[in-house]
Amino acid sequence: MHKFSFYQLKDIAEDCGINPYNKSKPDLYREIMSHFCEEEKDLPKTDTYREVKEIGRGGNDSVVYLAKKDGKEFAMKKFNSNVCTKEIKKEVGYQKKASGISPEIVDVDYEKKSIVMEKMDSHVVDYLNKNKDKFPIK
């Protein structure tokens, strides 16, 4: 984090929902680190989920599995080992910003590089393809 420029830290802070204005570089650094530490300690680890079967792929960098815990079904996205924690945190942030239209995040395990979220019955792309007459491409 110390290698980032002041402007890069400002961008990261904004992505985290932190107001970056009128703050020094050390203050931004502390707030960003605090944000990620709070986020990580609040979320349980994903060890307690049982992978049932593969249900999708997130491009070349992840695989999505049907996972179960306490009789409930979830989607578990497991990232490849080459994906850095920063990218996973960025995806978690985007998904939280899209709350209501994206699956709710249930658990995150940065060490095991996985995100557990509510299981959706279908993908947005599938819905749009099925209802092409309602959503014509112009």
N, C-alpha and C positions, 0 to 999 in steps of 0.2 A: 504494500500500500504506500510505503514511503517513496517508492520510485515514481508514483504518479505525479503529474504536474498539478498545480493548483486548479487549472481549468478542467482537467480530467476528474479531479475529486469533486468539483462542483457538479459535473454531469452525473457522477455516481450518486451523489447526495440527492439530486433531483429524482433519479430513478428509484431511490429508496423512500421518497416522500419527505425528505429532510430539506428545510429551507436553507439554501447555501449562502444567502446574502449576509453581508456584514459579519462574516466569520473568517478567522485565520485558517491557514492550512492545517495546523495542529488540531484546531477545534473541529474542523470538518473530518479529519482523520478519526478523531475520538468518537464523534457521533456516528460515523459510518460503521466503525468497528462495533460500537455498542448496539447499533441496529441489528447487525448480523448475529451478534452473540445472543441477544434477546430472542431473535427469531429461532435460532437453533435450539436454545434450551427449552423453549415452549413446545416444541414438536417432538413427539416420541420417535423412537427408531422404528425401522420397517421390518425388523427381524420377526415380529409376531404375526406376519402375514404369510399365508401359504399360497405359493404360485400354483395355479391350476392348469392354465394353458396360454399359449401366445394368442393375442387377439389383434395385434397390429404392430406397425413399425413407424417410428418417427424419423423417417429419412434414413440416413446412414449412421445416425448417432445414438439411436435408442430403440428398444423393443418394449411393447406394452403387453402386459400379462393380465389375465383375469386372476385376481387374488381374493382369498377369503380370510375372514377373521370373525370369530364369534358368530358364525352363521350368516354373515353379511358379505355381499360381493362388492369388490372395489376394482379399479384399474390401477395397476402399478407400472409406472414408466421407469425402466432401468436404463441408465445411460451407459454408453461404452466407456472403457477406462480412459480413453483419450480426451473425453469431455472434461473441461476444468470446472471446479466448484463455482467459479464466477459465472459461467454460462448457465449452470443449473439455478443459481440464485436469481439470475436475470429472468429466466423462464418462470420461476415461482412468482417473481414480482409482476410480470406481465399477466400471469394467470389470475393473480389477486386483483389486479386492476380491472380485469374483464369479468369480475364477479357478477354472477347472474346470467351470463351467456357462455361461460366456460365451466367445466367441472370444478367443484369445490375441492380444494386441497385438504386432505385429511392428515397426512404425515409426510415429513421430508427427512431423508437420511443422507446428508452430504458425504459422509464417510463411505457409504455403500452406493452413492450416486443414484438414488432412486426417489421418486415422488409417488405417493399413494393419493389417489383422488377418487371422488365418487364415480361410479361406473355409469356411463351414458348408454341409452338404448340405441342411439345412432349418432353418426357424425354429422356436423353441419353440412359438409360436402354431399353426403348421402341424401340428406333432406332436400337440398337444392336440386340435385340430379333427379330425384323422384318427383319434384314439383316444378319442373322446368317451365310449364305453362304459366305458373304464378310469378316466376322470376325470370322473365326473358332477358337475354343478354343483348345489350344495345351496341 
